[in-house]
Amino acid sequence: MLEKVDDGSMEFTPAVQLSYLKANEQKQMLDAMEFAQYVPDIAENWQAQQMIATLIHDMPEAQIEGEISENIQKKIDWIESRDKRADELHQITDKLEKGVKDVFQSDKYKQFLNVMAKFPRYVRQVREWRQQN
């Protein structure tokens, strides 16, 4: 990374932010950047911040040395809340599916259908009564 800063191909701020990763994680990031022929200016680049936040989130065993910038921490928090919301949505969907199955398999649903089956006759009788009066 120092070489990239020295030769001017990477700004100082992104290099500092990447330096918080372990050496092997830094190498993975540099390899990915080299493969993509991409050197981010992390302080101003949303995609680079998102990529780092995703990398940190996907590697919970990674030990970060130093401070994570506020923008990247916000993105990590957002990713974690997105995962939590997805889990909550899955739980709600499971409850709804179970509830629907329970409704269709219960006696209450049969009773409801019997009442609703009588409803058209009732409406017809009310109409006839109104016409007579």
N, C-alpha and C positions, 0 to 999 in steps of 0.2 A: 504494500500500500504506500509506503514511503516513496518508492520509486515513482508511483503514479503522481504523487503530490510534487515530487522533485521535477519530473518532466512536464508538469503542468496539465496532465490529462485528467487529473481529479482535483477538485477544490479541497481546501483544508477542512471545512466544516463537515462534509460527508465522510472524509477520511477519519475524523475524530469520532463521529457517530458510529462508523463501522468498527472502530477500534474497541468498542465496548464488547464486541463478540469475542468468543474464544478463537484461538489461532486457526483451528480446523474449520470453524464456522466462517471466519473471515476468508479463508481460502475458497470455501464453497461459494461465497458471495462474489469474490473476485473472479472465480472461474465462470460463474453465471454471467457476470457483466462482460467478461472477455468474450464468451461465446456469443452473446447478444451484441457485442461491440457497442456497449452502452455504459457510460459513466454518468451517474446521476448527480445532480446538484440537489442533495436531499433537502436542504433548508427551504427550497422553493418548489420542489417537485412532488406533487401529491402521489403519483404512481410509485415513485421510489420509496416514499414513506410507507405507503400501503404494502409494498413488497417486503420491506424490513419488518413491519408490524406482523405481517402474515408469517414470515420466517420465525420471528420470536414466538408467536402464538403456537405455531406448529411444532416447535421444539421446546416444550415446557421444561425439559431437563437442562437446557442451556443456562449457563450462569453468566449473567450480564455484569460486566465490570464497569463501574461508573454510572452515570445518570443517563436515562433514556430521555430524549427531548420530549417536550410537552405534546407536540403534534403527533409523534409516533405513539406515545402512551395513550392518547385519545383514540387513535386508530386501533390499538390493541384492545382497549376497553370496548370499543364498538364491535370488534370481531367477537369478543367474549359474550357481549350482550346479544349479538345476533345468534350465536350458538344456543344461548339460554332461551331466547324467544323461539327458536326452532324446536327445542325440546318441549317447551310449554305448548306450542301448537300441536306437536305430535301427541302429547298427553290429552289435550282437549279433543282432538280428532278421535283418539281411541275411546274416550268416554262417550262421544256422540255416537260412534258406531255401535258400541255396546248398548246404549240407550235405545237406539233405533231397533236393534235386534230384540231387546226386551219388550218393546212396545208391540212389535208384530207377533211375538210369541206369547203374549199375555192374554188373559180372559178380558181385561179391560178394553182391549182393542176390538175384540169380538162384540162386546156390549156397545161400543161406540158405533161400529158398523151397523148393528141392528137398529139403533136409534136413528142413524142417518138414513137408513133404508126406508124408514117410516116418514121421514121429513117431506118428500115430494107429495105424498098423499095428504099430509097435513096442510101444506100450502094450497093444494087444489081445493080442499074442504074450506079453507078460509076464503079463498076467492069466490067460491060458490055462495058462501054465506053473505059476503059483502054485496054480491050482485043481487041477492034476494032482498037485502035491506036497503 
